[in-house]
Structures are given as C-alpha cells and as structure tokens.
Amino acid sequence: MKTVRINEGVELALVDRGSGPPVVLVHGFPLDHTMWDAQIEALVPDYRVIAPDLRGFGRSRQSDAACPPGTTVTMGRFADDLAALLDALGIDKPIVLCGLSMGGYIAMHFQRKYASRLAKLILLDTRSANDTPEMAAGRREMAARVLAEGPDPLVESMMPRLFAAETPKNHPQIVESLRRVMLGNDPKAIVAAALGMAERPDSTGWLPEILCPTLVLVGQWDAISTPDEMQAMAEAIPGARFVEIAGSGHMSTLEKPAEVNAAIRRFLKTPA
Ligand code: MLT
C-alpha cells in the first residue's frame, strides 16, 4: 500500500496496482479496501486498480486535528476526496468507478459532480434512496454510542444483515475477518461517515441523468439494498445492465467473489 496526501492535511492509504485503464474501488461502511481483495487480484492483470481506504478508515486513519470527534463527512466530501486522489495520482483520463453500499452512495455523488471523469460506473449492493427520518435518527443515536463505547454496538447490530443465511455456516472465516475490520476501524471515522450518510440526499432523481455505461449488481438475499430496489435503479439509468448474484447477501464481493468478478470483467470488456 502507499499513502498519498490529498488536501487539508488529509492522507489516504491505497492499493495502486497494475497498468491499463484505471478502475477505482470504493469500499462500504464501516470497512476498508480489503473487502475488494478478490476483485483486485482478478482485475490487476488488465487494469490499473486503485482501492483507497476512505478518509479515516483502515490505514487512512486521521489525526484528531484532521478529523475531530463528531465531525460529519458527507458523501459529497468523500467524492471530492476521490477526485483529489486522482489529481494527486496524475490520472486525468476517465475512470471506471465501482462502489459497494456506502461506496455506491459516494460513486453516485462522484457521478453527479465529476461526470466527465467517468468512463463507466458500477453500483454494487447500494441504494439511491436516502434514509427515512427514523433511519437517520437511528444512525445518529448509534453514532453517539460509537463515540462513547467504540464500534462494538454498531458491529453487532449490522452483522446479522450483511450476509446471506448460508454464508456464516459455509464461510465463517469471511464473517470473522469482516468483523475484525469493522471493530478495528477508528470510532471517529465511523461516526463521521454515519452522520454523513444520515444527511445524504435522495439521489433517485439523478439516475436518469447517468449517461455512462452502468452496471447495477446485487446479491439475491441482500437485506439492506434489495434486488427489487436495485432493479428499479437499473431501470431508471439509461441502458444500465442489471445482474443478480445467486446465493449472496449484501457483501457480494466477499460472499460470491468469482461470480462478481465475472460480471465486472464482462461489463468492462464490453465496448462503451
Ligand atoms: C454499507 O455496507 O456501506 C452500509 O450498509 C451502508 C448503510 O449503512 O447505509
């Protein structure tokens, strides 16, 4: 991994491997780049794969000065960080941007703000709708608990909704390693992103304006961003492709890596 200074004293750690058209992988909440390990290996032979740890997460932990406790980081701010990262890396040609869940919220904001920097968009297990007032209130309550108690209560509340029922039985190591990543993240970063998600706008109205080729992919048993909801998103994006991954829950990249890799590779190989 390397570290790049992007702005205001913010440094991002990232995987930057391979050569060829750039593909940027944006992780979900409260995770880090390791949720893309299988996709990185599958794409590196043909692409320049860039997988950052978002501001505050993983190895992009910030000092208290850069990320004071209780700060909000909006999805637009995370998108600005990605644009600044591309600038710092000297990448000015259009990229493929691929985001899962919160990474998808960020990708939709990036598309809105920096459409000319996008060659293709991949939205995995994500939603265009924003939080209902009840969901937003629940997130803020949980953020206050994380600040006081650390990530444990959040992790325990999220774990049961992340995977298909068969995943913990058949692949307990996937569940355990994800739990470790979540518990290891900086509470300040978790709180900042949770508050940012709570105030994110409904981006459903943006979907018809997405003009680059787009793949919408969802796990069959995703309980957080359901196949019905994601199919409706795909129908709203002109010409988008929709793929449902059998037997997967929300964490499709970890639960069904071979199927997800095949869908992504197929989409990337298709001429725009
Ligand atoms: C994620 O996987 O990034 C989260 O489930 C997103 C969310 O909490 O809305």
Boltz pocket constraint, residues with backbone or C-beta under 6 A from the ligand:
constraints:
  - pocket:
      binder: B
      contacts: [[A, 27], [A, 28], [A, 29], [A, 30], [A, 100], [A, 101], [A, 102], [A, 103], [A, 125], [A, 197], [A, 224]]
      max_distance: 6.0
